Amino acid sequence: MFAISRRPDLARQLRENGVEPAGVFTSIVEAKAAGAYDVILDSVGGDMLATGLTALAPNGVCVNYGNSSRQPTSFNVRSAAWPFHGIKCIWMGREPIASNYTPIFERLAGLVRQGCLHAPIDMEVPWTSVVEAAGRLLQQRVDGKVILKVV
């Protein structure tokens, strides 16, 4: 598994969670230079997704599940030399509402309860400290989850 993060201690945190990373890059450009990828998971969108699509190996799969950059994604297929054959792109948009459908947050909470998914907590503060929490998130100084207590 490879990851992209500007957090210098991500590799250590992944190891503590039982994941041995093959590499942690600081940018998508750096990751692309390391080679082609069979599977890419993206939640950023924008230029990051565009570059990621050009880093897919033949028969690769890209799963996009968000657009936190809030930027459009566009790229020049010809200049990227992106092979159209065998590439699958999957967008995980809004979930359908159905009576027999378990919402994603319930599934994730179940995995945490079962011990299959570890959710490290970086900070736990009252909701009145939302400005502090948001500031740390924007500065990318959060290693895990932020819990805002509403009492």
Residue pairs with C-beta under 8 A, 6 or more apart in sequence:
1 14
1 19
1 20
1 21
1 22
2 21
2 22
2 23
2 24
2 25
2 31
2 34
2 37
3 10
3 11
3 14
3 21
3 23
3 24
3 25
4 24
4 25
4 26
4 27
4 28
4 30
4 31
4 48
5 24
5 25
5 26
6 26
6 140
7 13
7 140
7 143
9 143
10 21
10 24
10 143
11 21
11 24
13 120
13 143
13 144
14 20
14 21
14 24
15 21
16 120
17 118
17 120
18 118
23 31
23 34
25 31
25 34
28 47
28 48
28 51
28 52
28 55
29 51
31 37
31 55
32 51
32 52
32 54
32 55
36 55
36 56
36 57
36 58
36 60
37 52
37 55
37 56
37 57
37 60
38 56
38 57
38 59
38 60
38 61
39 60
39 61
39 62
39 63
40 52
40 53
40 55
40 56
40 60
40 61
40 62
40 63
41 63
41 65
42 48
42 49
42 52
42 62
42 63
42 64
42 65
42 66
43 64
43 65
43 66
43 67
43 68
44 66
44 67
44 68
44 69
45 64
45 66
45 67
45 68
45 69
45 70
45 71
45 73
46 67
46 69
46 70
46 71
46 72
46 73
47 69
47 71
47 73
48 69
49 62
49 64
49 67
49 73
50 73
50 74
50 75
51 75
52 62
53 62
53 75
53 80
53 82
53 87
53 89
54 75
54 80
54 81
54 82
56 62
56 82
56 87
58 83
58 85
58 86
58 87
59 86
59 87
60 86
60 87
60 88
61 87
61 88
61 89
61 90
62 87
62 88
62 89
62 90
63 90
63 92
64 89
64 90
64 91
64 92
65 91
65 92
66 92
67 73
75 82
77 84
95 101
95 103
95 104
108 117
111 117
112 118
112 119
119 144
119 145
120 143
120 144
120 145
121 144
121 145
121 146
121 147
122 136
122 142
122 143
122 144
122 145
122 146
123 133
123 136
123 142
123 146
123 147
124 146
124 147
124 149
125 132
125 133
125 146
125 147
125 148
125 149
126 148
126 149
126 151
127 148
127 149
127 150
127 151
129 148
130 148
133 146
133 148
136 142
136 146
137 146
